[in-house]
């Protein structure tokens, strides 16, 4: 997988990941990134999910 983005896109992704990493966020919480949620048209959707199991 390759994540291609400009600087602003990488900062946005980092912020999304930090939200999922916060204390108190339950296992299984997720964020869906799709065209309709700010990805550039034609981009492949991405799901970021927290998993606290090893």
Beta strands, then each sheet from edge to edge (+ up, - down):
strand 1: 30-33
strand 2: 46-49
sheet 1: 1+ 2-
end
